[in-house]
Amino acid sequence: MPSTREKLHASLRKLRDVYRAGVKRGRYKAEIAEYNARLGLRVDVRDFEKARKQTDCDVEEYFGFEFYKKDEAGRDAYLTRVRRTKLIRKMGDVDEGITIPGNKVLFNTLFAEYLRRAWISPTAATEEAFVDFVRRLGTVMVKPAELRCGMGIHKYRYESDEGARELYRQLRGEGYVVEEVLRQHPALDALNPDVLSTLRVATYTDADEVHILATALRTASVSREGHCVDNMKAGGLGCPVDAESGKIWAPAFNVRLERFDVHPVTGTAFVGFQLPMWDEVLSTVRSIARKAYLLPQCHYLGWDVALTPDGPAVIEGNWQQGCDIIEYGGQRGIYHELLRLSDKR
């Protein structure tokens, strides 16, 4: 029989759990109220809690997947972040910054044939080689080797050898890559002519096939000096793309889940916009995904691809890719397809 002390501890734990549940529910209510006000909706916290119990979604995913207008079967189709993590553990796709494709230096080294751009590692290069590289290209992209979501990426414009030497001293030993600035295909200038727009292609690779799960385009929503990334967390827009035709088929969306019928920089309509060289894009992605499969822990990956005048250029591969760019904005859920594929290695 429990002692008085044990009963007291049990009561205190119960009170603690009730308090924590109340705090969490209050936070959910506040977040839901913000989305309701922004999107003109009237979602009740109870419906969110029902969806969360079923799919492990958070508030952003609830609205991003438009669960407020889906039944249980429709909700169950979506890959949430929690579900993604569980599936990745099942596959054995370990996410470590020092491994492929988490590290840009290693990625560029192994997949050089897909890059279509010159690059250099300040840590591995001599000072003279680095200065010559920057002088020759004039403008370069400086990228932290292990950060994601466009964090830390910036352009550097050559002005003098001494300035390039100072950059070398700053970067050497700190885990950076410095790359040639890619030119995008003229067709994409109709969206944003000043910032490179890139594709996200989600794949699952097994012993027999590379499966294309989802495709989407990212494009920067601004055009200004110094802005060089299209990542959604940096203000970019996501555009659902039909994997068969390479056409944008729905309005673009941002991290606030606001919709855009036309690009805010150029006024170009999103729906019906045809991406160039689509067959070549899919062929390139299948080829690099097959090569990545020969490495350990590389089944489910998200490929970032730029479209250049010379053909598709792979920017990087992503483990544990975000569920937003490939499923928000009215796109189909990929959970059941990925769950089925994860049984095959």
C-alpha positions as CSV (number, residue, x, y, z in Angstrom):
1,M,0.0,0.0,0.0
2,P,1.4,3.4,-0.9
3,S,2.8,5.5,1.9
4,T,1.6,9.0,2.7
5,R,4.7,10.4,1.1
6,E,4.2,8.4,-2.1
7,K,0.6,9.5,-2.3
8,L,1.7,13.1,-1.8
9,H,4.3,12.8,-4.6
10,A,1.7,11.3,-6.9
11,S,-0.7,14.1,-6.2
12,L,2.0,16.7,-6.9
13,R,3.0,15.0,-10.2
14,K,-0.6,15.1,-11.2
15,L,-1.0,18.7,-10.4
16,R,2.3,19.4,-12.3
17,D,1.0,17.6,-15.4
18,V,-2.3,19.4,-15.3
19,Y,-0.5,22.7,-15.0
20,R,1.8,21.9,-17.9
21,A,-1.1,20.8,-20.0
22,G,-2.9,24.0,-19.3
23,V,0.1,26.1,-20.2
24,K,0.6,24.1,-23.5
25,R,-3.1,24.5,-24.4
26,G,-2.9,28.2,-23.7
27,R,0.1,28.5,-26.1
28,Y,-1.8,26.5,-28.7
29,K,-4.8,28.9,-28.4
30,A,-2.6,31.9,-28.8
31,E,-0.9,30.5,-31.9
32,I,-4.2,29.4,-33.4
33,A,-5.8,32.9,-32.7
34,E,-2.9,34.5,-34.7
35,Y,-3.4,32.2,-37.7
36,N,-7.2,32.7,-37.5
37,A,-6.7,36.5,-37.6
38,R,-4.2,36.3,-40.4
39,L,-6.0,33.9,-42.6
40,G,-9.6,34.9,-41.8
41,L,-10.5,31.5,-40.2
42,R,-12.3,30.4,-37.1
43,V,-10.5,27.2,-36.1
44,D,-11.1,25.9,-32.6
45,V,-8.3,24.5,-30.4
46,R,-10.3,21.3,-30.0
47,D,-10.1,20.5,-33.7
48,F,-6.3,21.1,-33.7
49,E,-5.9,18.8,-30.7
50,K,-7.8,16.1,-32.5
51,A,-5.5,16.5,-35.5
52,R,-2.4,16.6,-33.3
53,K,-3.4,13.3,-31.6
54,Q,-3.8,11.7,-35.0
55,T,-0.8,13.0,-36.9
56,D,1.6,14.7,-34.3
57,C,1.2,18.0,-36.2
58,D,2.1,21.3,-34.6
59,V,0.1,24.5,-35.1
60,E,2.0,25.7,-38.2
61,E,1.6,22.3,-39.9
62,Y,-2.1,22.2,-39.0
63,F,-2.7,25.3,-41.0
64,G,0.0,24.6,-43.6
65,F,-1.6,21.3,-44.5
66,E,-5.0,22.9,-44.3
67,F,-6.2,20.3,-41.8
68,Y,-9.1,22.6,-40.9
69,K,-10.9,21.6,-44.1
70,K,-9.8,17.9,-44.2
71,D,-11.3,14.8,-42.6
72,E,-9.3,12.2,-40.8
73,A,-8.4,10.3,-43.9
74,G,-7.2,13.5,-45.6
75,R,-5.2,14.5,-42.6
76,D,-3.5,11.1,-42.3
77,A,-1.9,11.5,-45.7
78,Y,0.6,14.1,-44.5
79,L,4.2,13.7,-43.4
80,T,4.6,15.9,-40.3
81,R,8.0,16.6,-38.7
82,V,7.4,14.0,-36.0
83,R,6.4,11.4,-38.5
84,R,9.4,12.3,-40.7
85,T,11.8,11.8,-37.8
86,K,10.4,8.4,-36.9
87,L,10.6,7.2,-40.5
88,I,14.1,8.5,-40.9
89,R,15.2,6.5,-37.8
90,K,13.5,3.5,-39.3
91,M,15.4,3.9,-42.6
92,G,18.7,4.5,-40.8
93,D,19.4,7.8,-42.5
94,V,21.6,9.3,-39.8
95,D,21.8,13.1,-39.8
96,E,25.3,14.3,-38.9
97,G,26.9,17.5,-40.1
98,I,30.3,15.9,-40.8
99,T,28.8,13.3,-43.1
100,I,27.3,13.4,-46.6
101,P,25.3,15.3,-47.6
102,G,25.3,17.4,-44.4
103,N,28.7,18.9,-45.1
104,K,29.0,21.2,-48.2
105,V,32.7,20.5,-48.6
106,L,32.3,16.8,-48.7
107,F,29.2,17.1,-50.9
108,N,31.0,19.3,-53.5
109,T,33.9,16.9,-53.5
110,L,31.8,13.7,-54.1
111,F,29.3,15.2,-56.5
112,A,31.5,17.6,-58.5
113,E,30.0,16.4,-61.8
114,Y,26.6,17.8,-60.9
115,L,27.6,21.3,-59.6
116,R,28.2,23.3,-62.8
117,R,30.2,25.8,-60.8
118,A,33.8,26.3,-59.5
119,W,34.4,26.2,-55.8
120,I,37.2,26.3,-53.2
121,S,37.6,25.4,-49.6
122,P,39.6,28.2,-47.8
123,T,40.8,25.6,-45.3
124,A,42.2,23.3,-47.9
125,A,43.6,26.1,-50.2
126,T,46.7,28.3,-50.0
127,E,46.2,32.0,-49.6
128,E,47.5,32.7,-53.1
129,A,45.1,30.1,-54.7
130,F,42.2,31.6,-52.8
131,V,43.0,35.2,-53.7
132,D,43.4,34.2,-57.4
133,F,40.0,32.3,-57.3
134,V,38.2,35.3,-55.9
135,R,39.9,37.8,-58.2
136,R,39.1,35.7,-61.3
137,L,35.4,35.3,-60.5
138,G,34.9,38.8,-59.1
139,T,31.8,37.9,-57.1
140,V,31.5,34.7,-55.1
141,M,29.1,33.0,-52.7
142,V,30.4,32.4,-49.2
143,K,28.6,29.5,-47.5
144,P,29.1,27.9,-44.0
145,A,29.7,24.2,-44.7
146,E,27.3,22.8,-42.1
147,L,24.5,25.4,-41.7
148,R,21.1,25.0,-43.4
149,C,18.1,27.1,-44.4
150,G,20.3,29.6,-46.2
151,M,21.8,30.7,-42.9
152,G,25.1,32.5,-43.1
153,I,25.2,32.6,-46.9
154,H,26.3,35.9,-48.5
155,K,28.0,37.4,-51.6
156,Y,31.5,38.8,-51.6
157,R,32.6,41.2,-54.3
158,Y,36.3,41.4,-55.0
159,E,37.8,44.9,-54.6
160,S,41.4,44.2,-53.9
161,D,43.9,41.4,-53.2
162,E,44.3,42.6,-49.6
163,G,40.5,42.4,-49.1
164,A,40.5,38.8,-50.5
165,R,43.4,38.0,-48.2
166,E,41.4,39.3,-45.2
167,L,38.4,37.1,-46.2
168,Y,40.8,34.1,-46.5
169,R,42.1,34.7,-42.9
170,Q,38.5,35.0,-41.6
171,L,37.3,31.8,-43.3
172,R,40.3,29.5,-43.1
173,G,39.7,26.7,-40.5
174,E,36.1,27.8,-39.9
175,G,34.3,25.4,-42.2
176,Y,33.3,27.4,-45.3
177,V,33.0,26.8,-49.0
178,V,33.4,29.7,-51.5
179,E,31.6,29.2,-54.8
180,E,31.1,30.7,-58.2
181,V,27.8,32.6,-58.5
182,L,25.5,30.7,-60.8
183,R,23.5,32.4,-63.6
184,Q,19.9,31.2,-63.8
185,H,18.1,30.2,-67.0
186,P,16.6,33.3,-68.7
187,A,13.1,31.8,-68.4
188,L,13.3,32.2,-64.6
189,D,14.2,35.8,-64.9
190,A,10.4,36.3,-65.5
191,L,10.0,35.6,-61.8
192,N,12.9,37.2,-60.1
193,P,15.8,38.3,-62.3
194,D,18.1,39.3,-59.5
195,V,18.0,36.3,-57.1
196,L,18.5,32.7,-58.1
197,S,15.3,30.6,-57.8
198,T,15.8,26.9,-57.0
199,L,13.9,23.7,-57.1
200,R,13.3,21.3,-54.3
201,V,12.9,17.7,-55.5
202,A,12.2,15.1,-52.8
203,T,13.3,11.5,-53.5
204,Y,13.4,8.1,-52.0
205,T,16.0,5.7,-53.4
206,D,16.0,1.9,-53.0
207,A,18.0,-0.8,-54.7
208,D,15.8,-0.7,-57.8
209,E,14.5,2.8,-58.3
210,V,14.7,6.5,-57.5
211,H,11.2,7.6,-56.6
212,I,10.2,11.3,-57.1
213,L,7.9,12.1,-54.2
214,A,7.4,15.9,-54.6
215,T,8.6,18.9,-56.5
216,A,8.4,22.6,-55.6
217,L,10.1,25.9,-56.6
218,R,11.5,28.5,-54.3
219,T,11.8,32.1,-55.3
220,A,12.9,35.2,-53.4
221,S,10.1,37.6,-52.8
222,V,12.4,40.7,-52.9
223,S,15.0,42.0,-55.3
224,R,17.6,44.1,-53.5
225,E,21.4,44.5,-53.1
226,G,23.0,41.8,-51.0
227,H,19.9,39.5,-51.0
228,C,21.1,36.1,-52.4
229,V,18.9,33.3,-51.1
230,D,15.4,32.1,-51.9
231,N,14.9,30.1,-48.7
232,M,11.4,30.5,-47.2
233,K,12.8,31.3,-43.8
234,A,14.7,34.1,-45.4
235,G,11.5,35.6,-47.0
236,G,11.2,33.3,-50.0
237,L,8.1,31.9,-51.6
238,G,7.2,28.2,-52.2
239,C,5.5,27.2,-55.4
240,P,3.8,23.8,-55.9
241,V,5.2,22.2,-59.1
242,D,3.6,19.3,-61.0
243,A,6.3,16.5,-61.1
244,E,5.1,15.3,-64.5
245,S,5.0,18.5,-66.5
246,G,7.2,20.9,-64.5
247,K,4.5,23.5,-64.3
248,I,3.5,25.6,-61.2
249,W,-0.1,24.6,-60.6
250,A,-1.1,26.6,-57.5
251,P,-0.4,30.1,-56.0
252,A,2.8,30.6,-54.1
253,F,2.9,30.8,-50.3
254,N,5.3,32.1,-47.6
255,V,6.0,31.1,-44.1
256,R,3.0,33.1,-42.9
257,L,0.9,30.9,-45.2
258,E,-0.1,34.0,-47.2
259,R,-0.9,33.2,-50.9
260,F,0.4,35.0,-53.9
261,D,-1.1,34.8,-57.4
262,V,1.7,36.8,-59.0
263,H,5.3,37.3,-58.1
264,P,5.7,40.5,-55.9
265,V,8.8,41.6,-57.8
266,T,7.8,41.1,-61.4
267,G,4.1,40.5,-61.4
268,T,4.5,37.2,-63.3
269,A,1.6,34.8,-62.7
270,F,2.6,31.7,-60.9
271,V,-0.1,29.2,-62.0
272,G,0.8,27.8,-65.4
273,F,4.4,29.0,-65.3
274,Q,6.5,26.4,-67.1
275,L,9.9,25.5,-65.8
276,P,12.5,24.9,-68.5
277,M,14.4,21.6,-69.2
278,W,12.2,19.6,-67.0
279,D,13.1,16.2,-68.3
280,E,16.8,17.0,-67.8
281,V,16.0,18.1,-64.2
282,L,14.4,14.8,-63.3
283,S,17.2,12.9,-65.1
284,T,19.9,14.8,-63.2
285,V,18.1,14.2,-59.8
286,R,17.7,10.5,-60.5
287,S,21.4,10.2,-61.4
288,I,22.7,12.0,-58.3
289,A,20.3,10.2,-56.0
290,R,21.4,6.9,-57.4
291,K,25.1,7.9,-56.7
292,A,24.2,9.0,-53.2
293,Y,22.5,5.7,-52.5
294,L,26.0,4.0,-52.7
295,L,26.9,6.0,-49.6
296,P,25.4,5.0,-46.1
297,Q,22.2,6.6,-44.8
298,C,21.1,8.2,-48.0
299,H,17.6,7.0,-48.9
300,Y,15.2,9.9,-48.3
301,L,16.7,13.2,-49.5
302,G,15.7,16.7,-50.7
303,W,17.7,18.0,-53.7
304,D,18.1,21.7,-54.3
305,V,18.6,22.3,-58.0
306,A,19.3,25.6,-59.9
307,L,18.3,25.9,-63.6
308,T,21.2,27.5,-65.5
309,P,21.6,28.2,-69.2
310,D,23.9,25.2,-69.4
311,G,21.6,22.8,-67.6
312,P,20.5,21.8,-64.1
313,A,23.1,22.5,-61.3
314,V,22.7,20.7,-58.0
315,I,23.2,23.0,-55.1
316,E,23.0,20.5,-52.3
317,G,21.3,17.5,-50.8
318,N,19.3,17.7,-47.6
319,W,18.6,15.1,-44.9
320,Q,15.4,15.5,-42.9
321,Q,14.1,18.0,-45.4
322,G,11.3,20.3,-44.3
323,C,7.8,19.1,-44.7
324,D,6.6,22.6,-45.6
325,I,8.0,23.3,-49.1
326,I,6.9,19.9,-50.4
327,E,3.5,19.6,-48.8
328,Y,2.1,23.1,-48.0
329,G,0.0,25.2,-50.4
330,G,-2.5,22.5,-51.3
331,Q,0.1,19.9,-52.3
332,R,-0.7,16.2,-51.7
333,G,0.6,14.4,-48.6
334,I,3.5,12.0,-49.1
335,Y,3.3,10.1,-45.7
336,H,1.8,6.8,-46.9
337,E,3.9,6.6,-50.0
338,L,7.1,7.2,-48.0
339,L,5.9,4.8,-45.2
340,R,5.5,2.1,-47.9
341,L,8.8,2.8,-49.6
342,S,10.7,2.8,-46.3
343,D,10.2,-0.9,-46.1
344,K,12.4,-1.4,-49.2
345,R,16.1,-0.6,-49.0
